[in-house]
Amino acid sequence: MSTPNFLQEKLGIQYPIILAPMFLVSNEEMIIEALRAGITGAIPALNYRSIEDFQAAIRSIRKKQKGPFGINLIVNRSNIHLEKQLEVCCSEKVDFIITSLGSPKEVIREVHKYGGLVFCDVTSYEYAQKVEQLGADAVIAVGSEAGGHAGPVKSVELIRELKEHCNLPIISAGGISNHASYQERMDLDIAGVSVGTIFIASKESPVSEKYKQACVNYGANDIVTTTKLSGVPCTVINTPYVQKMGVKQSFFLRFLNKRKSLKKWLKSLTFLLGMKKLRNAAFGYDYKEVWCAGPSIEHVKEIKSITAIVQDITGSTS
Ligand SMILES: Cc1cc2nc3c(=O)[nH]c(=O)nc-3n(C[C@H](O)[C@H](O)[C@H](O)COP(=O)(O)O)c2cc1C
């Protein structure tokens, strides 16, 4: 389906770009600056420790800046707060929801009741067909170049497969780092892009200067995939600490994970410990430098404002 103006028409934004939801990174200030720069953005609900903080953040953005923005909900069983987070999204009538890691069925049903939109992260056309049947409004095609939980298929190939097997508008995520890569992706006749990594080193990002500077100093070849954090493969910068820690779960943990009785409990524990590690590293609370980012850091040469980054991508720099 050819839907080049889907995002602009549905959301009324200038450029078809989403500042991607990034755990610990995307926050209120970034969304406000994204809206001022003519794009939209989304925050993971997981970034907030309490439901009250989560609701207050949505209201605070609305107070300070007009424009549509989204919330990212993790829709698998690891998210024990999903019901409450969804309730808040519905009562605040959040413009769009990005679902990841599970079935979006209930989210689609509830969000459509108030006229909100639901975009679902997908890494294969088979999964895209499922969310299409459930009534999703668009898919976010997460390619193998993405930061975070990257998919197994290269973006261009995934887009081709989605066009063949699915009728939803496609928003492409993974590897957008400058105007050339943005234009190349948009030339595939898609609805827009979701961009994460290159915004980590923005002036408005809340993470430590060390993390931002690492995005400047390291390159694409320094990105490795680890299963040590959440259990699910996740891309991180190969810092000396990551090299020392290794990127594979120990044999003992893998052995325990095979035992049905322990699996669920161990998964939750691994997830919680991994998230704590990432939080401590992101804000410089300790020396254990585990920083999530994707290969797009290759093109991050300095810490810039979000407006300047958007101008770089869209080619609108004066
Ligand atoms: C630091 C970081 C944290 C992320 N956290 C999340 C998250 O909480 N939820 C989610 O759905 N995707 C998350 N992602 C994936 C992004 O939403 C997006 O798909 C990805 O950044 C796109 O690829 P790019 O980094 O090459 O631009 C994260 C990515 C990064 C780099």
The ligand as an SDF file (V2000), in Angstrom:
LIG
                    3D

 31 33  0  0  0  0  0  0  0  0999 V2000
   18.9510    3.2660   23.8280 C   0  0  0  0  0  0  0  0  0  0  0  0
   17.7710    2.6140   23.1650 C   0  0  0  0  0  0  0  0  0  0  0  0
   16.6950    2.2380   23.9210 C   0  0  0  0  0  0  0  0  0  0  0  0
   15.5560    1.6790   23.3000 C   0  0  0  0  0  0  0  0  0  0  0  0
   14.4680    1.3810   24.0600 N   0  0  0  0  0  0  0  0  0  0  0  0
   13.3200    0.9400   23.4510 C   0  0  0  0  0  0  0  0  0  0  0  0
   12.1450    0.7430   24.2210 C   0  0  0  0  0  0  0  0  0  0  0  0
   12.1060    0.9670   25.4300 O   0  0  0  0  0  0  0  0  0  0  0  0
   11.0350    0.3030   23.5670 N   0  0  0  0  0  0  0  0  0  0  0  0
   11.0320    0.0570   22.2070 C   0  0  0  0  0  0  0  0  0  0  0  0
    9.9990   -0.3380   21.6650 O   0  0  0  0  0  0  0  0  0  0  0  0
   12.1390    0.2450   21.4620 N   0  0  0  0  0  0  0  0  0  0  0  0
   13.2710    0.6980   22.0440 C   0  0  0  0  0  0  0  0  0  0  0  0
   14.3910    0.9480   21.2880 N   0  0  0  0  0  0  0  0  0  0  0  0
   14.3060    0.8020   19.8150 C   0  0  0  0  0  0  0  0  0  0  0  0
   13.8590    2.1340   19.1790 C   0  0  0  0  0  0  0  0  0  0  0  0
   12.5340    2.4300   19.5250 O   0  0  0  0  0  0  0  0  0  0  0  0
   14.0160    2.1180   17.6470 C   0  0  0  0  0  0  0  0  0  0  0  0
   13.3120    1.0130   17.1020 O   0  0  0  0  0  0  0  0  0  0  0  0
   15.4730    2.0590   17.2090 C   0  0  0  0  0  0  0  0  0  0  0  0
   16.2330    2.9550   17.9680 O   0  0  0  0  0  0  0  0  0  0  0  0
   15.6080    2.4030   15.7220 C   0  0  0  0  0  0  0  0  0  0  0  0
   16.9140    2.1640   15.2640 O   0  0  0  0  0  0  0  0  0  0  0  0
   18.0940    3.2600   15.3310 P   0  0  0  0  0  0  0  0  0  0  0  0
   18.5660    3.2350   16.7260 O   0  0  0  0  0  0  0  0  0  0  0  0
   19.0840    2.7340   14.3540 O   0  0  0  0  0  0  0  0  0  0  0  0
   17.5310    4.5930   14.9360 O   0  0  0  0  0  0  0  0  0  0  0  0
   15.5450    1.4730   21.8900 C   0  0  0  0  0  0  0  0  0  0  0  0
   16.6750    1.8370   21.1340 C   0  0  0  0  0  0  0  0  0  0  0  0
   17.7840    2.4110   21.7560 C   0  0  0  0  0  0  0  0  0  0  0  0
   18.9460    2.8160   20.9070 C   0  0  0  0  0  0  0  0  0  0  0  0
  1  2  1  0
  2  3  1  0
  2 30  2  0
  3  4  2  0
  4  5  1  0
  4 28  1  0
  5  6  2  0
  6  7  1  0
  6 13  1  0
  7  8  2  0
  7  9  1  0
  9 10  1  0
 10 11  2  0
 10 12  1  0
 12 13  2  0
 13 14  1  0
 14 15  1  0
 14 28  1  0
 15 16  1  0
 16 17  1  0
 16 18  1  0
 18 19  1  0
 18 20  1  0
 20 21  1  0
 20 22  1  0
 22 23  1  0
 23 24  1  0
 24 25  2  0
 24 26  1  0
 24 27  1  0
 28 29  2  0
 29 30  1  0
 30 31  1  0
M  END
$$$$
